[in-house]
Every structure is written in C-alpha cells, then in structure tokens.
Amino acid sequence: MENLAFNYRVNRINVYGTYNHTLGYYNYLYGTDRQQNGKSYDSHTIDVDKRQKMAAQVGVDYFIDEKNTVGFLANGNFIFGGGLTNTATAITTPPSTTAEETLDAINDYYGQNTKRYNFNLNYKYEDTIGHSLNIDADYGLFDKWNKNLQSNIYRDNQYVVTDENLYRTLNDIDIDLKGLKIDYATRLWGGKLETGAKYSAVGSKNNANFYHVKQSEDSLDNRRSNDFHFDEHISSAYVDYKQSIGAWSLQGGLRLEYASSNGTLLYQEYGAGLNEHINRKFTNFFPFFSIATQLTAKQTLSLSYAKRIERPAYQDLNPFVYMLDELSFWKGNPFLVPSLTQRFSLLYSVKNSTIIGINYAYTDQLNAKVTDTLEQDKIMMISKNVGTQQHWSLSLTQTYSPRPWWDMTFNGLLYYIHNDVSFDQYQNLNLRQTAGRAGLLQTFKLPFQMRAEVSVVYNSKRLGGANTISRPISQADIAFQKSVLKDKATIRLAITDIYKGNQVKYTQNLPGLLSSSYGYYESRQVRLSFNYRFSSGATKDQRNRKSALESESGRIQ
C-alpha cells in the first residue's frame, strides 16, 4: 500500500492532490453447510482476489477575493486484474455423513476492469455577516466489465466424473451520473436559515451474456442473458432553521423530494424478443428537528427526530446472475424500492467525556440480502424488501485518563432488534434479538517520542439483515508509533486481529432450508508505514465541500 498527498498554495491559488494504490493478492475463505429437501450440501470456497487498486485526486482552488472562491476537483479510481474461486461441495443424505456425490466448481475471472471518474466544479461566496452561497456541478462515469469461465464437475463416491458443464459469462456495466446542487445560508430573526435545491440524473446500461462452452463454439443461453437499462431522476429542495434562545438551541427543517425511475429489461424467450418495464414515481417529505439545552455548565441534553431514505445500490437493481457454482448464485432485483427510516435520539453528555445516547428507529420496506431456495437443490442470494424493523439502542462513550501518559476511550452499545419480515406468502418471520458491542481503545505515551495503542472490540450474538443470526466475534489490535526527523516523519508498526478472532459464523433458517455459514478474510495483518511531511512556510488544508453526487456515488459498489 502506498499513499501520497501534496498541498501547494501561492498567492490566490491552492493546488492539492492525493495518490494511493494497493497491490497484491488477497485470500478469502468462506462456505455454507445447508440442509435442503432431505439433502445436505457442505461447500467450502477459497477465493483469491488478484485485483490491483489505484486512486488519484487533483484539485485547484482560486480565491478571487476574500468572499469569492472557485474550485475544480477531479478524482479517479481504477481496479484491474483477475481472480479465482475454487468451491468444493460434498452432497450427502442425512443421517449418513458419507458423500454420495461431489461438485467441484472453479470460477476463473480472467478479465476484470473497473474505472470510475468524478468531476466537480464549485463556486462559493461567503461574507462576514452570515451570508453564504455554494454551487456545485458534478459529472461522474463508472465503467465495469468482467469475463468469467466457470467449470462444474460432478463425481460419484468413487470419484468418477458423472457430469461436466462449462460456462462463460461476459458482463458490462456503464453508469453515467450528473448532478447540480445550490445551497444558501443567511442570518434571520437572530438565527441561521439554510435552504437549497438539488437535481441528479443517473443512467445505467447493463449487458449480460451467458454462454454454454462447447468444443465447437460457445452457445448463447438466452434464458440467462439480458440487457437492463435503468434511468433515475431525483429533484429535491430543503429549508433548515436554527436558533439559540438562552440555554436552549432549536433546529428544524424539511426536505421535499420527487424521484422517478424507469427500468427496462430486454431478453429473449422461445426465439422472441421481449421486454419488461418497471416505472416508479415517489414524492416524499423528510422532516427534521432537534432541541438541545445546557442543564449546567458541564451537562447538556438533546432530543432529535429525523426521517431518512436509503436507496438500493445500482448493482442490486441489476438482474444479472453471478454463479458461485450451479447450485449457489447471486441475483439482482430490479423490483427493489427504497427503505424509509424514522429515528428518535436522546443524548446526554457531561464535559464531553461522558456521552449517553438512547435511540429508536423504525424502518419500513426494509432492504436486506436474503438466501432463498430455488427448485429442489439450489439457493439464491438476492436483495428484497422484506418488511419492517424496529431498533432500540442504548450507547455509552466514556473517556478517562488514569495517568497523564495513559488515555482510555470506551464505547459500548446495547441494542434490541425486532424484524417482522416476509419473503413470500409462505415464509413469514417474526424475529427478536438483544445484542451488544463493546470497544476499548488505550493510548500510552512512551519515552523517546513513542506512542502505543491497544484496541479491543467484542460483538455478541446478533441479528443482522432479515434473518441472519451471527455468533460472537472479537478482535484485538496493537500499534507502536514514533516521531523522527524533528517531528516531520512518523514510523508506525501495527498488528491487527492478533488472534484471528474476526471470523464470521452465522445461521439462516427458513421453511425447507437450514444453513450454517462461515467467512474469514485476511484481517490479521502486520503493517509498517513511514509518513513524511514536506512543508515550508504556513500551509492551509484544502476546502471541505460536498459533491452534488455524494449519495448517488455511494450507491455504486
């Protein structure tokens, strides 16, 4: 891993940029043991990710005068390289544990490439009496393609090949993003008024070709091949007002949003070209308010409410099929709709060293990745709107310094989840789970300008997604850091997940399906880093600003 950053300012111009890359192979181990229709399928996968990642950003700000600034920012992210998954599945008929059949599947991603560009043009006006105006215009491009060759080989209990199938998939995704955002703020009636508007347009073109590989030539499978086009337009406007009255601070606002989308699925069936259209239009109001008061010189109390929307990732809307093997695969869902969440929060703090929070959230049209059965022997992972979720939580953040050289920060969370979900008319679940999370970070000042950090985190048994029950996990990290070269450079040695406690294990139960899964990535790592700051004279960091496509870009995975 390599990270570089620079910032150069002279007179009215400030130029800045970053570059980083991550090179090397990464291994993932995961698998599932499931019981389905009287059979047991015990699969284990070794996943080798050979992709290389690079990212760069460059920006320039021109300070016209003390009140007006214009800026341009461009960044790119690039992922390229192959990958390989090797999945072995033993098929048995319980109570026998002897495999009567095995399936070996290898996915060779012999071609993969992802390119992502974002460009932002910004104008800012700000005076000394509380007026400000921000205008952002953004354009983004996302291009991803992959080529995959997959073999599926069945063998009997004598290890004799009984069937063999070979597939090739060629997928291509192109996403085009445009956005414009205007924000204005001014002083009004002794408080601050903020208002603004935003418009975004996203177009996605997706092409999937699925082939049966034969000795003579590849044969296109029209049932699994399709084109999917998705267009989305979102217009919104908001107003927000905040004011302080004595020991009270009040804030309230409202955002109005109108969204329209059009999805078109093109495919062939029995030699005829067919298409399906999915058109949606939404108008939503998102109110927000908060009340805070200074109880004493050291204590504060606040209450807030907000309604939020969470839209599905663009890839989750794409109906492509990604096969791990012939019996297990992922599939997109173009019928997904956004999730809506209403949240109440009560926060109490003392001297900023003790913070206690009580939260309640209600989510409708909960979007969750679920595992469902297909035919007699297959499973399919797919995102669905499954129902409602209620989430209560009690949090505590406590900082404490036992000694001048010793600082401690504790974060604790106790929460209760109630999922009332339905996969279809035959699979209704009402699940409740209490869980907790605790973390402790300790920092020690050592001689010779050294510092040490010790971090531990524990997660209890918990409910995630729609019906996933995960076992407890924990992780411990340690790091040492030393300043050198007259404090211009830093050497840091860090070891993460020392005892490999961050190994996920979870279960999912449905009528006709009982599965137990595990997963582990290379979380135990040793990293040695060296940072050096080149600087002369006074420096000033780049401006903080939000892109008009911030939320849309976050939906590209």
PyMOL commands that set and color helices and strands:
alter all, ss='L'
color gray80, all
select helices_A, chain A and resi 314-317+550-553
alter helices_A, ss='H'
color red, helices_A
select strands_A, chain A and resi 2-10+13-22+26-36+39-49+52-63+68-80+83-92+101-126+132-156+161-188+191-213+218-220+226-245+248-269+272-294+299-310+321-325+328-331+339-350+354-364+367-374+378-385+387-403+406-424+427-446+450-459+462-464+468-470+473-484+489-496+504-510+513-521+525-532
alter strands_A, ss='S'
color yellow, strands_A
deselect
rebuild
show_as cartoon
